[in-house]
Amino acid sequence: MPLHAVEIPALWMPHPLKVNPHLPGLRAESETWAREMGMLDAGDGRSDRHPIWTQTQFRAMTVDLLTAWTLPDASPAALRLNHRFNIWALAWDDYFAHSFKRTSDLQGAHDFTARLHAFLRTDEGARLPEPVNAVERGIADLQQHLFPPRLAHWRQEFSRALARYVDAGVEELANSRTGRVPHLIDYAPFRRESFAAHTAPYSVELATGARIPERIRHHRTVRGLTAAFMDVMGLANDIASYEREVHEEHDVNNLVVVLGTSLGIPLREAVPASVHLVNSRMRDFEQLREEDIPLLARRAGLDPQERAELDTWLGGACSFLSGLHAWYTGAPRYVPTDPAFPEPRLPTAAAPEQWYGRGAGRHAATPPSAVGLGLDAEP
């Protein structure tokens, strides 16, 4: 049964969509970079490169909107860097799906992933292998720019997150080949890896220039907040991409499938259950942000500058989630383009609701908490 045949409850998003004012310059710059990396068809008939997308496919993904919506306060340089990372992550995803998922080539996926690990070196100035495809060229180029002095502390964590991201693709393929559906209790932590969600706090820091103060960064309350933050991102994506992943790629690594299998319920019940779970994680994030984190800050004795930096980072995280929500529920990668508007219509900060799809209103009833399903803290 296709997802559109099921009535879908509202995905809850309490934060308004904002748009980075530097959006207009992103598309042309990103197309140039994608062509240089070999991701985008240059239209010159070269046979030595195997592009991942045509220009039409690339523009239909509206990655520029994704970046400008999730990082509305970023400087032009920070926006451009994160935009290239978003393009690379989607290039990896589409390349992996086309080359290995749709062919069930598990050995090829292992070999491809093993080579990628050689590009995820954490030591500064490490010598990288010679790239042989667009995905390798993209990450090799990004490695030269991802860790300026202000973000040097992310070198280990970001590279480790990317390693988990590419490894998760192989595990997803192995699950699909054998028909092994992940269990619900294991799935949320795994989805944080397979969505590269562990890189998102870096993106927020890149955009806002603010860090979670070091003396509370590893506290259980903060880990619970970032876990909820990551779960909203990855699990909402499962609902948005269900048709493509399950029906086109025959993937079993999807929240709707996981819930249906783990709870023994049909699709018509698994879909609303999935939406309610995502909404519940959004509620957990809000409760931690509004109540638990301020209490922790007071108990830890954070000074005014640390409190201000924490508040700035939290504001960036809220914008990140609202931007992703808008992209999932309105961008053509997940929602078919209105034939009357072949080019995506840009939202404005004053009227972002035009991009919220069916059942994606901002004022849905607040759902019950997901605490108790093993999702309330980062393990």
C-alpha positions in Angstrom: 0.0 0.0 0.0 1.5 3.4 -0.9 1.9 6.0 1.8 -0.4 8.5 0.2 -3.3 6.1 0.6 -3.0 6.4 4.4 -4.2 9.4 6.4 -1.1 11.0 7.9 -1.3 12.9 11.2 0.4 16.3 11.4 4.1 16.5 12.0 4.5 19.0 14.8 7.0 21.9 14.3 6.7 24.7 16.9 9.4 26.9 15.3 8.8 29.2 12.4 10.8 28.8 9.2 13.5 31.4 8.5 15.4 31.9 5.3 19.1 32.9 5.0 19.4 36.2 3.1 22.3 34.8 1.1 20.2 32.1 -0.5 20.1 33.6 -4.0 23.8 33.1 -4.6 23.9 29.4 -3.6 22.5 27.6 -6.7 25.0 28.8 -9.3 28.0 28.4 -6.9 26.9 24.9 -5.9 26.4 23.8 -9.5 29.9 24.9 -10.3 31.3 22.9 -7.4 29.2 19.8 -8.1 30.5 19.8 -11.7 34.1 20.2 -10.6 33.7 17.2 -8.4 32.1 15.2 -11.2 28.7 14.9 -9.4 26.8 16.9 -12.0 26.6 16.2 -15.7 28.8 18.9 -17.4 27.0 18.4 -20.7 30.4 18.1 -22.6 30.2 14.4 -23.4 33.2 13.4 -21.3 33.4 9.7 -20.7 36.0 9.7 -18.0 33.5 10.8 -15.3 30.2 9.2 -14.3 28.0 12.0 -12.9 25.4 11.2 -10.3 22.8 13.8 -11.4 21.7 15.6 -14.5 21.2 19.4 -14.0 17.4 18.8 -13.9 17.8 16.2 -11.2 20.2 18.4 -9.2 17.9 21.5 -9.3 14.9 19.4 -8.4 16.6 18.4 -5.1 16.6 22.1 -4.0 19.7 21.6 -1.8 20.1 25.4 -1.8 16.8 25.7 0.0 17.8 22.9 2.5 20.9 24.8 3.4 19.3 28.3 3.6 16.4 27.1 5.6 18.4 25.1 8.2 21.1 27.7 8.7 19.2 31.1 8.4 21.8 33.0 10.4 25.0 31.7 8.8 27.5 33.9 7.1 28.1 33.5 3.4 31.3 31.5 3.9 29.7 29.2 6.5 26.6 28.8 4.4 28.7 27.8 1.4 30.8 25.3 3.3 27.7 23.6 4.8 26.0 23.7 1.5 28.8 21.7 -0.1 28.7 19.2 2.7 24.9 18.8 2.1 25.5 18.2 -1.6 28.2 15.7 -0.8 26.0 13.8 1.7 23.2 13.6 -0.9 25.7 12.6 -3.6 26.9 9.7 -1.3 23.3 8.7 -0.7 22.2 8.6 -4.3 25.5 7.1 -5.6 25.3 4.3 -2.9 21.6 3.6 -3.6 22.1 3.4 -7.4 25.4 1.5 -7.4 24.8 -0.9 -4.5 21.3 -0.9 -3.0 19.5 -1.3 -6.3 21.9 -4.0 -7.4 22.3 -5.7 -4.0 26.0 -5.5 -4.4 27.2 -6.0 -0.8 30.8 -6.7 -1.7 31.0 -3.6 -3.9 29.5 -1.6 -1.1 32.2 -2.9 1.3 35.0 -2.0 -1.1 33.6 1.4 -1.8 33.2 2.2 1.9 36.6 0.9 2.8 38.2 3.3 0.3 36.1 6.2 1.7 37.6 5.6 5.2 41.0 6.5 3.8 39.6 10.0 3.1 38.3 10.5 6.6 41.7 11.1 8.2 41.6 13.0 11.5 45.3 14.1 11.5 45.7 17.6 10.0 47.5 17.7 6.7 47.1 13.9 6.2 47.9 12.7 2.7 44.8 11.4 1.0 44.5 8.8 -1.8 43.8 9.9 -5.3 40.0 10.2 -5.7 38.5 7.9 -8.4 34.9 9.0 -8.3 32.7 12.0 -7.5 32.0 11.0 -3.9 35.7 10.7 -3.1 36.6 13.9 -4.9 33.9 15.7 -2.9 35.0 14.5 0.5 38.7 15.1 -0.4 37.9 18.7 -1.3 35.8 19.2 1.9 38.5 17.9 4.1 40.6 20.9 3.2 38.0 23.4 4.5 35.9 21.7 7.3 38.0 22.5 10.3 39.1 26.1 10.5 40.8 27.1 13.8 37.5 27.9 15.5 36.1 24.5 14.7 39.3 22.5 15.0 37.9 20.7 18.1 35.4 19.0 15.7 38.1 17.2 13.6 37.9 13.9 15.5 34.1 13.9 16.2 33.1 15.0 12.7 35.3 12.4 10.9 34.1 9.7 13.3 30.5 10.7 12.5 31.1 10.4 8.8 32.8 7.0 9.2 29.6 5.8 11.1 27.5 7.3 8.3 29.1 5.4 5.5 29.4 2.2 7.5 25.7 2.4 8.3 25.0 2.3 4.6 26.6 -1.2 4.3 24.6 -2.4 7.3 21.4 -1.1 5.8 22.2 -3.0 2.6 22.9 -6.2 4.5 19.6 -5.8 6.4 17.7 -5.3 3.1 19.4 -8.3 1.4 18.5 -10.6 4.2 15.1 -9.1 5.0 16.3 -8.3 8.6 14.2 -5.4 9.9 16.0 -3.6 12.8 14.2 -3.8 16.1 12.6 -0.6 17.4 14.8 -0.3 20.4 18.0 -0.5 18.3 16.7 1.6 15.4 16.8 5.2 16.7 20.5 5.1 17.7 21.3 3.4 14.4 19.3 6.1 12.5 21.4 8.8 14.1 24.4 7.2 12.4 22.8 6.4 9.0 21.5 10.0 8.7 24.8 11.5 9.6 22.9 13.3 12.4 26.0 13.4 14.6 27.4 16.1 12.2 24.4 18.4 12.8 25.7 20.0 16.0 28.8 21.0 14.0 26.6 22.6 11.4 24.7 24.6 14.1 28.0 25.7 15.6 29.4 26.6 12.1 26.3 28.7 11.4 25.9 30.5 14.8 29.5 30.7 15.9 28.3 29.5 19.3 29.2 26.3 21.3 27.6 24.4 24.0 29.8 25.2 27.0 32.4 22.6 27.6 31.6 22.0 31.2 28.1 20.9 30.5 28.5 19.4 27.0 28.8 15.8 28.2 26.1 16.1 30.9 23.3 13.6 30.5 20.7 16.4 30.1 22.7 17.8 27.1 23.1 14.3 25.6 19.4 13.8 26.0 18.8 17.1 24.1 21.1 16.3 21.3 19.7 12.8 21.0 16.1 14.2 20.6 17.5 16.7 18.2 19.0 14.0 16.0 16.0 11.7 16.3 13.6 14.4 15.0 15.9 14.8 11.9 16.4 11.2 11.0 13.0 9.7 11.9 11.1 12.5 10.2 13.2 11.8 7.1 12.0 8.1 7.2 8.4 9.3 6.8 9.2 11.7 4.0 11.3 9.2 2.1 9.2 6.1 2.7 7.9 5.8 -0.9 11.4 6.1 -2.4 13.2 3.9 0.1 10.7 1.1 0.6 8.9 1.0 -2.8 11.8 1.9 -5.2 14.9 0.7 -3.2 13.2 -2.1 -1.3 14.8 -0.9 1.9 13.7 -2.3 5.3 15.6 0.4 7.2 12.7 2.8 7.7 10.8 3.8 10.8 7.4 2.9 9.3 8.6 -0.6 8.5 10.4 -0.9 11.8 7.4 0.1 13.9 5.0 -2.1 11.8 7.3 -5.1 12.2 8.2 -4.6 15.9 4.7 -3.9 17.0 3.0 -6.3 14.5 0.7 -3.6 13.1 -0.4 -2.9 9.5 0.7 0.1 7.4 -2.4 2.1 8.2 -1.5 2.0 11.9 2.3 2.1 11.5 2.2 5.5 9.6 0.4 7.4 12.3 2.4 5.6 15.0 5.6 6.8 13.3 4.4 10.4 13.1 3.5 10.3 16.7 6.9 9.0 17.7 8.6 11.8 15.7 6.3 14.4 17.3 7.1 12.9 20.7 10.8 13.3 20.2 10.1 16.9 19.2 8.2 17.4 22.5 11.2 15.9 24.4 13.5 18.3 22.7 11.3 21.2 23.6 10.9 20.2 27.2 14.7 19.7 27.6 15.4 23.0 25.9 12.9 25.1 27.8 13.0 23.4 31.3 15.9 21.1 31.9 18.8 22.9 30.1 18.1 26.3 31.9 18.0 24.4 35.2 21.3 22.7 34.4 22.9 26.0 33.4 21.9 27.5 36.8 23.2 24.5 38.7 26.5 24.5 36.7 27.0 28.2 37.5 27.4 29.2 33.8 28.5 32.8 33.5 26.5 35.3 31.4 28.7 34.8 28.3 28.3 31.0 28.5 24.6 31.3 28.9 24.4 33.6 25.9 26.4 31.2 23.8 24.3 28.3 24.9 21.1 30.2 24.1 22.5 31.1 20.6 23.3 27.5 19.9 19.9 26.3 21.0 18.3 28.9 18.8 20.3 27.6 15.9 19.2 24.1 16.6 15.6 25.2 16.5 16.1 26.8 13.1 17.9 23.7 11.9 14.9 21.5 12.7 12.3 23.9 11.3 14.3 24.1 8.0 14.5 20.4 7.7 10.8 20.1 8.4 10.0 22.5 5.6 12.3 20.7 3.2 10.8 17.3 4.0 7.2 18.5 3.7 7.6 20.7 0.7 10.8 20.2 -1.4 10.4 18.2 -4.7 12.9 15.5 -3.5 10.0 14.3 -1.3 6.9 16.0 -2.6 6.1 16.0 -6.4 6.4 19.5 -7.9 3.2 21.2 -8.8 3.1 21.0 -12.7 2.0 24.6 -12.7 5.2 25.6 -11.0 8.1 23.4 -12.4 10.6 25.5 -10.5 10.2 25.4 -6.7 8.6 28.5 -5.3 10.8 30.2 -2.7 9.1 30.8 0.7 9.4 34.1 2.5 10.0 34.4 6.2 6.6 36.0 6.5 4.8 33.2 4.7 6.7 29.9 5.1 3.4 27.9 5.4 3.2 27.7 1.6 5.9 25.1 1.8 4.3 22.9 4.5 2.8 19.9 2.8 -0.4 17.9 3.7 -0.6 17.2 7.4 2.5 19.3 8.2 0.9 22.2 10.1 2.8 23.9 12.9 0.0 23.8 15.4 -0.7 20.1 15.8 -1.6 18.9 19.3 1.5 18.2 21.4 1.9 14.4 21.6 2.9 12.3 24.6 6.5 11.7 25.4 8.6 8.9 23.9 10.6 8.4 27.2 10.4 4.8 28.0 11.1 3.6 24.4 14.8 3.9 25.0 15.0 7.1 23.0 15.4 9.6 25.8 19.2 9.9 25.9 22.2 9.4 23.7 23.8 6.0 24.7 
